[in-house]
Amino acid sequence: MRRRERYKHLLNLCANFILLLAETAMFAWVWYQLYVPSFPPEDQFWRRGNWAVIGIYAMVLFFFSRTFGAYRIGYLRITDICLSQILSILFANAIEYFQICMIANDYVNVGNILLLTVAEIAVVLPSVYVVRYFYVRLYPPRRMIVIYGEHSPEELISKINSREDKYDVCATASAYIGYEALYTKILDYEAVVLCDLPTEIRNKILKFCYDQNKRTYITPKISDIIVTGTERIHLFDTPLMLCRNQGLTIEQRFVKRTMDIVFSLLAIIIASPFLIVIALAIKLYDGGPVFYTQERLTRDRETFQIIKFRSMKVDSEEKGAQLAKKDDDRITPVGKIIRRTHLDELPQVFNILKGEMSFVGPRPERQVIAEKYEDVVPEFRFRLKVKAGLTGYAQVYGKYNTTPYDKLKLDLTYIENYSAWLDLKLMLMTVKVMFQKENTEGVDEKQVTAIKKQ
């Protein structure tokens, strides 16, 4: 099994290269057979020009495939991979169509690109299923042992068990049974999960797993995530890691604000038809107000009035502030649609243009709910080193009902690893999240906030 493990990434790489090659070849056929003959002879490219167009298409398709995770065949669920492939093809073909229009200096037949899109999806999706079928059989779920500290690992185990295609939790063990007993157990399994262990114990077990070549998964502490954003200092022969702990630099803030202004103006122009249609639907349903404003927190605990489309009944919070629940009867029929697709948050582009929010950042919380979270997780205030965001790391990789502690870890991961490229990636990934229902799932019936009841 260990020898076969070495070829796992090679299999994935070869499968993805063949898919990219096939899609590029299909575009080349459409380009040569359907588009090139329609150009006047004086506008047709020589050989290198045609190769350049085809090469650009391959690079654009590769970019979107990497961004959406379409190449992570052995990592994501099959439904996620298929959705990622479809979105990659749609984005790449849309951009390529406009490129061809610029080459022709006129609008060209869009039917050819639509034909290409359908053909690529028809070829790629079955191919992904075939590759995934052989991948799962060549690499069955890893047999794992979960080693835990003072707190029960049941919640983490339930999350791991949701991916039975990839993981198989066979045993659990308390970290306090002694190192010798733990080491003996570890040798019987292919992977180890270290869940919420004291640092001293975790380090010893981690070093043993490293020595034995055991794949190890670790639930990070807040300090671990802060360390990921450190700057390596090599002034002398003792390595140092520098934590600036100030959020974003002035240069990063400038770039981020510039991007926010440009993208918010574009979003307002592009989304204006959706804004009008949704506003009419809300007004016609019950005659109530179209927009819903509420005080939220942003950078340095400053407050602002967030703007959203109203998705609940007018008197939905007469009993006080609380998060939406699963199957919440306060949500209107129109609200269910716009919440599921996140369209209720479109008006926040005006908050972004005003500088109260950013396109990417931690979810803006109400002060009363943030204070409840801070009672349980005092470090929750660390999220406020950057502006609140319309989308963000926690919104993309978490859920609406993600616990405050996990939400904090996700947001800190974003803050400590910020880059303009990460912002672009998260904005594109948000499109994918809009099609995933689990990301909008509310809290349980007896919960007012996302804090889990013990």
C-alpha positions as CSV (number, residue, x, y, z in Angstrom):
1,M,0.0,0.0,0.0
2,R,2.8,2.4,0.9
3,R,4.5,1.8,-2.5
4,R,1.2,2.5,-4.3
5,E,0.8,5.6,-2.2
6,R,3.8,7.2,-3.9
7,Y,1.9,7.2,-7.3
8,K,-1.3,8.7,-6.0
9,H,-0.4,12.3,-7.0
10,L,1.1,11.1,-10.3
11,L,-2.3,9.4,-11.1
12,N,-4.1,12.6,-10.3
13,L,-1.7,14.7,-12.3
14,C,-1.9,12.5,-15.4
15,A,-5.7,12.3,-15.3
16,N,-6.0,16.1,-15.0
17,F,-3.4,16.7,-17.8
18,I,-5.3,14.4,-20.1
19,L,-8.6,16.2,-19.3
20,L,-7.0,19.6,-19.9
21,L,-5.4,18.3,-23.2
22,A,-8.8,16.9,-24.3
23,E,-10.6,20.2,-23.6
24,T,-7.9,22.2,-25.3
25,A,-8.1,19.9,-28.4
26,M,-11.9,20.4,-28.5
27,F,-11.5,24.2,-28.4
28,A,-8.8,23.9,-31.1
29,W,-11.2,22.1,-33.4
30,V,-13.9,24.7,-32.8
31,W,-11.4,27.5,-33.5
32,Y,-10.0,26.0,-36.7
33,Q,-13.2,24.6,-38.1
34,L,-15.9,27.1,-37.0
35,Y,-14.3,30.5,-36.3
36,V,-11.2,30.8,-38.5
37,P,-13.1,30.2,-41.8
38,S,-15.5,33.0,-40.9
39,F,-12.7,35.6,-40.7
40,P,-11.7,37.5,-43.9
41,P,-8.4,36.2,-45.4
42,E,-6.5,39.3,-44.4
43,D,-7.6,38.9,-40.7
44,Q,-6.7,35.2,-40.4
45,F,-3.7,34.3,-38.2
46,W,-0.6,32.6,-39.3
47,R,0.3,29.3,-37.5
48,R,1.8,30.9,-34.4
49,G,-1.2,33.2,-34.0
50,N,-3.5,30.3,-33.9
51,W,-1.3,28.5,-31.5
52,A,-1.3,31.6,-29.2
53,V,-5.1,31.7,-29.1
54,I,-5.3,27.9,-28.2
55,G,-2.5,28.3,-25.7
56,I,-4.3,31.2,-24.0
57,Y,-7.4,29.1,-23.8
58,A,-5.5,26.3,-22.1
59,M,-4.0,28.7,-19.5
60,V,-7.4,30.3,-18.7
61,L,-9.0,26.9,-18.3
62,F,-6.2,25.7,-16.1
63,F,-6.4,28.9,-14.0
64,F,-10.1,28.5,-13.3
65,S,-9.8,24.7,-12.8
66,R,-7.1,25.2,-10.2
67,T,-9.1,28.0,-8.5
68,F,-12.3,26.1,-8.2
69,G,-10.5,22.9,-7.2
70,A,-11.6,20.9,-10.3
71,Y,-8.3,19.0,-10.3
72,R,-8.6,17.7,-6.7
73,I,-10.2,14.4,-7.8
74,G,-8.9,12.5,-4.8
75,Y,-9.7,15.2,-2.3
76,L,-13.2,16.7,-2.9
77,R,-16.5,14.9,-3.1
78,I,-17.5,13.8,-6.6
79,T,-20.4,16.4,-6.7
80,D,-17.9,19.2,-5.8
81,I,-15.5,18.1,-8.5
82,C,-18.2,18.0,-11.1
83,L,-19.5,21.4,-10.0
84,S,-16.0,22.8,-10.1
85,Q,-15.4,21.4,-13.6
86,I,-18.7,22.9,-14.9
87,L,-17.9,26.3,-13.4
88,S,-14.3,26.2,-14.8
89,I,-15.6,25.4,-18.3
90,L,-18.3,28.1,-18.2
91,F,-15.9,30.9,-17.0
92,A,-13.1,29.9,-19.4
93,N,-15.4,29.7,-22.4
94,A,-17.1,33.0,-21.5
95,I,-13.7,34.7,-21.4
96,E,-12.6,33.0,-24.6
97,Y,-15.7,34.1,-26.4
98,F,-15.0,37.8,-25.6
99,Q,-11.4,37.3,-26.6
100,I,-12.5,35.9,-30.0
101,C,-14.9,38.9,-30.4
102,M,-11.9,41.3,-29.8
103,I,-9.9,39.4,-32.3
104,A,-12.7,39.7,-34.9
105,N,-13.4,43.3,-33.8
106,D,-17.1,42.3,-33.9
107,Y,-19.5,39.9,-32.2
108,V,-19.1,36.4,-33.5
109,N,-21.5,33.4,-33.4
110,V,-22.0,32.5,-29.7
111,G,-23.5,29.2,-30.7
112,N,-20.1,27.7,-31.5
113,I,-18.9,28.4,-27.9
114,L,-22.2,27.0,-26.5
115,L,-21.6,23.9,-28.6
116,L,-18.1,23.6,-27.2
117,T,-19.4,24.1,-23.6
118,V,-21.9,21.3,-23.9
119,A,-19.4,19.0,-25.6
120,E,-16.8,19.6,-22.9
121,I,-19.2,19.0,-20.1
122,A,-20.4,15.8,-21.8
123,V,-16.9,14.5,-22.1
124,V,-15.4,15.7,-18.8
125,L,-18.1,14.7,-16.3
126,P,-18.1,10.9,-17.3
127,S,-14.3,11.0,-17.4
128,V,-14.2,12.4,-13.8
129,Y,-16.5,9.6,-12.6
130,V,-14.3,7.0,-14.3
131,V,-11.1,8.4,-12.7
132,R,-12.8,8.7,-9.4
133,Y,-14.0,5.1,-9.6
134,F,-10.5,3.7,-10.1
135,Y,-9.0,6.2,-7.6
136,V,-11.3,5.1,-4.7
137,R,-10.5,1.4,-5.4
138,L,-6.8,1.9,-5.7
139,Y,-6.7,4.1,-2.6
140,P,-9.4,3.0,-0.1
141,P,-10.2,5.1,3.0
142,R,-7.3,5.4,5.4
143,R,-7.7,3.6,8.7
144,M,-7.3,6.2,11.4
145,I,-7.0,6.6,15.1
146,V,-8.2,9.8,16.9
147,I,-6.1,10.8,19.9
148,Y,-7.9,13.4,22.1
149,G,-7.3,15.4,25.2
150,E,-9.8,16.6,27.8
151,H,-12.7,17.3,25.4
152,S,-14.7,14.6,23.6
153,P,-13.7,14.2,19.9
154,E,-17.3,13.2,18.9
155,E,-18.0,16.4,16.9
156,L,-14.8,16.1,14.9
157,I,-15.3,12.3,14.3
158,S,-18.8,13.0,12.9
159,K,-17.3,15.5,10.5
160,I,-14.6,13.0,9.4
161,N,-17.2,10.3,9.0
162,S,-19.1,12.5,6.6
163,R,-16.3,11.6,4.2
164,E,-16.4,7.8,4.3
165,D,-14.9,7.7,0.8
166,K,-11.7,9.1,2.2
167,Y,-11.4,8.4,5.9
168,D,-12.2,5.5,8.2
169,V,-12.0,6.3,12.0
170,C,-11.4,2.9,13.5
171,A,-10.4,3.8,17.0
172,T,-10.0,6.6,19.6
173,A,-7.6,6.9,22.5
174,S,-7.1,9.3,25.3
175,A,-3.8,11.1,25.3
176,Y,-3.5,10.3,29.1
177,I,-3.1,6.5,28.8
178,G,0.7,7.0,28.5
179,Y,3.1,7.4,25.6
180,E,4.1,3.7,25.3
181,A,0.5,2.6,25.0
182,L,-0.3,5.4,22.5
183,Y,2.8,4.5,20.3
184,T,1.8,0.9,20.2
185,K,-1.8,1.8,19.1
186,I,-0.5,4.3,16.5
187,L,1.6,1.6,14.7
188,D,-1.6,-0.3,13.9
189,Y,-3.1,2.5,11.8
190,E,-2.3,4.3,8.6
191,A,-3.1,7.8,9.9
192,V,-3.4,9.7,13.2
193,V,-5.7,12.5,14.2
194,L,-4.5,14.7,17.1
195,C,-7.5,16.5,18.5
196,D,-7.2,19.3,21.0
197,L,-4.1,18.1,22.8
198,P,-1.9,20.0,25.2
199,T,1.1,21.3,23.4
200,E,3.7,19.2,25.2
201,I,1.8,16.0,24.6
202,R,1.0,16.9,21.0
203,N,4.7,17.6,20.2
204,K,5.9,14.3,21.5
205,I,3.3,12.3,19.6
206,L,3.9,14.4,16.4
207,K,7.6,13.7,16.5
208,F,6.9,9.9,16.9
209,C,4.6,10.0,13.9
210,Y,7.2,11.9,11.9
211,D,9.8,9.3,12.8
212,Q,7.4,6.4,11.8
213,N,6.2,8.1,8.6
214,K,2.6,8.2,9.8
215,R,0.3,10.7,8.1
216,T,-0.9,13.0,10.9
217,Y,-3.9,15.4,11.0
218,I,-3.9,18.1,13.7
219,T,-6.7,20.4,14.9
220,P,-4.7,23.7,15.1
221,K,-4.7,26.0,18.1
222,I,-5.1,29.8,17.7
223,S,-1.4,30.3,18.3
224,D,-0.6,27.7,15.5
225,I,-2.6,29.8,13.0
226,I,-0.9,33.0,14.1
227,V,2.5,31.3,13.6
228,T,1.6,30.5,9.9
229,G,1.7,34.2,9.1
230,T,5.1,34.8,10.6
231,E,8.1,36.3,8.7
232,R,11.3,34.2,8.8
233,I,14.2,36.2,10.1
234,H,17.8,35.1,9.3
235,L,20.1,37.7,10.8
236,F,22.2,35.1,12.6
237,D,22.5,31.3,12.9
238,T,19.4,31.0,15.1
239,P,16.2,31.1,13.1
240,L,13.6,33.6,14.3
241,M,9.9,34.0,13.3
242,L,8.4,37.5,13.5
243,C,4.7,38.0,14.3
244,R,3.7,41.6,13.5
245,N,0.2,41.1,14.9
246,Q,-1.2,44.2,13.3
247,G,-3.5,42.8,10.7
248,L,-2.8,44.1,7.2
249,T,0.1,46.5,6.3
250,I,-0.7,49.9,4.9
251,E,0.3,48.7,1.4
252,Q,-2.0,45.7,1.7
253,R,-4.9,48.0,2.9
254,F,-4.3,50.3,-0.1
255,V,-4.4,47.4,-2.6
256,K,-7.5,45.9,-0.9
257,R,-9.4,49.2,-0.9
258,T,-8.6,49.8,-4.5
259,M,-9.9,46.4,-5.4
260,D,-13.0,47.0,-3.3
261,I,-13.9,50.2,-5.2
262,V,-13.3,48.8,-8.6
263,F,-15.2,45.5,-8.0
264,S,-18.1,47.1,-6.1
265,L,-18.7,49.6,-9.0
266,L,-18.6,46.7,-11.5
267,A,-20.9,44.6,-9.2
268,I,-23.5,47.4,-9.0
269,I,-23.6,47.8,-12.8
270,I,-23.8,44.0,-13.5
271,A,-26.1,43.1,-10.6
272,S,-28.6,46.0,-11.2
273,P,-31.2,43.8,-13.0
274,F,-31.1,41.3,-10.2
275,L,-31.4,44.1,-7.6
276,I,-34.5,45.4,-9.3
277,V,-36.2,42.0,-9.7
278,I,-35.5,40.9,-6.1
279,A,-36.7,44.2,-4.7
280,L,-40.0,43.9,-6.7
281,A,-40.5,40.3,-5.5
282,I,-40.1,41.2,-1.8
283,K,-42.4,44.2,-2.1
284,L,-45.1,42.3,-4.0
285,Y,-45.1,39.4,-1.5
286,D,-46.1,41.2,1.7
287,G,-45.8,45.0,1.0
288,G,-43.1,45.3,3.7
289,P,-39.8,47.1,3.3
290,V,-37.4,45.9,0.7
291,F,-34.2,46.4,2.6
292,Y,-33.2,45.3,6.1
293,T,-30.6,47.3,8.0
294,Q,-28.8,46.3,11.2
295,E,-25.9,47.4,13.2
296,R,-22.8,45.2,12.7
297,L,-19.1,45.2,13.7
298,T,-16.2,45.8,11.4
299,R,-12.5,46.6,11.9
300,D,-11.4,47.8,15.4
301,R,-15.0,47.2,16.7
302,E,-16.4,50.1,14.7
303,T,-20.1,49.8,14.0
304,F,-22.0,50.4,10.7
305,Q,-25.5,49.7,9.3
306,I,-25.4,46.7,7.1
307,I,-27.8,46.6,4.1
308,K,-29.5,43.4,3.1
309,F,-32.6,42.3,1.2
310,R,-35.3,41.5,3.7
311,S,-35.7,37.7,3.8
312,M,-37.8,37.3,6.9
313,K,-41.2,38.5,8.1
314,V,-41.3,42.1,9.3
315,D,-41.7,41.2,13.0
316,S,-39.1,38.4,12.9
317,E,-37.0,39.7,15.8
318,E,-39.6,40.9,18.2
319,K,-38.2,38.3,20.7
320,G,-34.6,39.5,20.3
321,A,-31.6,38.9,18.1
322,Q,-30.9,35.3,17.0
323,L,-29.4,33.5,14.1
324,A,-31.7,31.8,11.5
325,K,-32.6,28.2,12.4
326,K,-33.0,25.2,10.2
327,D,-36.4,25.3,8.5
328,D,-37.0,28.7,10.2
329,D,-40.7,29.7,9.8
330,R,-39.7,33.4,10.0
331,I,-38.2,33.2,6.5
332,T,-40.6,34.2,3.6
333,P,-40.9,32.2,0.4
334,V,-38.9,34.9,-1.5
335,G,-36.4,34.9,1.4
336,K,-35.8,31.1,1.1
337,I,-34.7,31.6,-2.5
338,I,-32.5,34.6,-2.0
339,R,-30.9,33.2,1.2
340,R,-30.1,29.9,-0.5
341,T,-28.3,31.6,-3.3
342,H,-26.9,34.4,-1.1
343,L,-28.6,37.0,-3.2
344,D,-30.0,38.6,0.0
345,E,-26.5,40.0,0.5
346,L,-26.2,41.8,-2.8
347,P,-27.0,45.3,-1.4
348,Q,-23.9,45.0,0.7
349,V,-21.9,46.2,-2.3
350,F,-23.0,49.7,-1.3
351,N,-21.5,49.1,2.2
352,I,-18.3,48.1,0.4
353,L,-18.3,51.2,-1.9
354,K,-18.7,53.4,1.2
355,G,-15.7,51.7,2.9
356,E,-17.6,50.2,5.8
357,M,-16.9,46.6,4.5
358,S,-14.6,44.8,2.2
359,F,-15.4,42.2,-0.5
360,V,-13.4,39.7,1.5
361,G,-13.1,39.5,5.2
362,P,-14.7,38.0,8.4
363,R,-18.5,37.8,8.5
364,P,-19.9,41.0,10.1
365,E,-21.5,40.0,13.4
366,R,-23.9,41.9,15.6
367,Q,-22.4,43.3,18.7
368,V,-24.7,41.4,21.1
369,I,-23.9,38.0,19.4
370,A,-20.2,38.8,19.1
371,E,-20.2,39.5,22.9
372,K,-21.8,36.1,23.6
373,Y,-19.2,34.4,21.4
374,E,-16.4,36.3,23.3
375,D,-17.7,35.0,26.6
376,V,-17.0,31.5,25.4
377,V,-14.0,32.3,23.1
378,P,-12.3,35.5,24.3
379,E,-10.0,35.5,21.2
380,F,-13.1,35.9,18.9
381,R,-12.3,39.6,18.9
382,F,-9.0,38.8,16.9
383,R,-11.2,38.7,13.8
384,L,-11.6,42.5,14.0
385,K,-8.1,43.3,12.8
386,V,-9.5,43.6,9.3
387,K,-12.8,44.9,7.8
388,A,-15.8,42.7,7.7
389,G,-16.4,41.1,4.4
390,L,-19.3,40.2,2.0
391,T,-17.5,36.9,1.6
392,G,-14.5,35.4,3.3
393,Y,-12.4,32.4,4.3
394,A,-15.0,31.3,6.9
395,Q,-17.9,31.9,4.5
396,V,-16.3,29.8,1.7
397,Y,-14.8,27.0,3.8
398,G,-17.2,27.0,6.7
399,K,-21.0,27.2,7.1
400,Y,-23.6,29.6,8.4
401,N,-23.8,27.5,11.6
402,T,-20.0,26.9,12.0
403,T,-19.0,27.2,15.7
404,P,-17.4,30.5,16.8
405,Y,-14.1,28.7,17.6
406,D,-13.9,27.2,14.2
407,K,-15.0,30.4,12.5
408,L,-12.3,32.3,14.4
409,K,-9.7,29.8,13.1
410,L,-10.8,30.2,9.5
411,D,-10.8,34.0,9.7
412,L,-7.4,34.1,11.4
413,T,-6.1,31.8,8.6
414,Y,-7.2,34.5,6.1
415,I,-5.7,37.4,8.1
416,E,-2.4,35.7,8.6
417,N,-2.1,34.6,5.0
418,Y,-3.6,37.6,3.2
419,S,-2.8,38.4,-0.4
420,A,-4.6,40.0,-3.3
421,W,-4.5,36.7,-5.0
422,L,-6.3,35.0,-2.0
423,D,-9.0,37.7,-2.2
424,L,-9.5,37.0,-5.9
425,K,-9.6,33.2,-5.3
426,L,-12.2,33.6,-2.5
427,M,-14.4,35.8,-4.6
428,L,-14.4,33.2,-7.4
429,M,-15.0,30.4,-4.9
430,T,-18.0,32.3,-3.6
431,V,-19.7,31.6,-6.9
432,K,-19.3,27.8,-6.2
433,V,-20.6,28.2,-2.6
434,M,-23.8,29.7,-3.9
435,F,-24.7,26.3,-5.4
436,Q,-24.0,24.4,-2.1
437,K,-27.0,24.3,0.2
438,E,-25.1,23.1,3.3
439,N,-23.3,26.5,3.4
440,T,-26.5,28.3,4.2
441,E,-27.8,25.8,6.7
442,G,-29.1,27.5,9.9
443,V,-28.4,26.6,13.5
444,D,-30.4,24.0,15.4
445,E,-33.8,24.7,16.8
446,K,-32.7,25.3,20.4
447,Q,-29.8,27.5,19.5
448,V,-29.9,31.3,19.4
449,T,-26.3,31.7,18.3
450,A,-23.8,29.2,16.7
451,I,-22.5,28.2,20.1
452,K,-23.1,24.5,20.5
453,K,-25.1,23.4,23.5
454,Q,-23.2,21.0,25.8
